Amino acid sequence: MTISNQTVERCIEECLQCLRWCAQCRAESLNEDPVMMRDCIRLCNECLELCRTCVALLTGSSEFAHRVCVNVRPRARRSHKGGQSGGLLHKKSKDLATSL
């Protein structure tokens, strides 16, 4: 399957943005309450690895990129303030994990 360079570049950018959000979410969760936020931290770690893999496959023009990345659609992981300090992304992390 041939995918346009523009589409690949957009996917790479979205994965890189998702990496930044996941790293931020993980850091905030670790600072907030690591025990309470352990599921969120685990999901962020999994999401980070998946996005890193997608970026590596896409930038390397791997024949497996489409198979791995086709179901990964980083959603807008905006800060979920919900009254908690630090703008935790807990809800969005769960939303992303269920979409994977």
N, C-alpha and C positions, 0 to 999 in steps of 0.2 A: 504494500500500500504506500503510495506516495503522498507525503504531507508537505505542504508549502513551508518554505523557510520562515515565513512570517508566523505561521502557526507554531512551529517548533520554538522560535524565539519567544513567543508569547507564553508558551508552556513553561519554558525555562525560567522566565521572569516570575511567573506565578508560583513556581516551585521554590524559587529563591525567596520570594516574599513570605511564603508559608514557612520556610525554614526560620526566617527572622521572627515571625510571630510565635512559632513553637518554642524557640529558644527563650523568647521573652516570657512566655507563659510558664515554661519550666522554671525559670529563674524566680519569677514572682511566686510560684507555688512553693518552691523550696524555702523562700523567705517567709511566706505566710504561715504555713503549718504543713510540713512535709508528710506527716502521718495522715492527716485528714485529706490531703491533696494527692495521695499516692496514686490513685487511679488516673488523675489528670496528668501527673508527671510521667506515668507509664505510657499514656496515650501520646503525650508530646514526644517522648523518646522514639516511639514507633513511627510517628508521623515524620520526625526529623530524618530517620533512616530511610523511610520510603521516598521522601522528597530528594534526599541526597542521591539515592539510587536513580531516580528519574532524571535528575540533572546530569549525572554521569552518563547514562545511556543516551540521552538526547544530544548532549554535546559530542559524544563519540560516534554519533550516527549509527548506533547499534541496531541490528536487525530485530532485537528484542524490545526496543524502546516502545513500540506501539503496543505490544502485548502487556507490558508492565504498566505503562502510563495511561492506557485507555480508560481505566476506571478510577484514576486519581484525578479528582477535580477539586483543587483547593478552593474552599469557600471563603467568602469574606470573613476572616477571623478577626473581627474588630473587638476592641476591648469590651468585655462584659463587666461593666462596673457594678451593677446590681447591689450597690451599697457596700461593697467590699473595697478596702483600700488596695491600691496597686493595680486596679483594673484587671483583675484575673480573667483569663480567657477560658475558664473551666467549661462553661456551657458550649462554647464554639468548638473546643477540643472534642467533646463528646459528639457533637453534630458531625464533625469531620470524620471521626472514627466510624460512625455508623454509616457514613456514605461510602466508605472504602470497601 
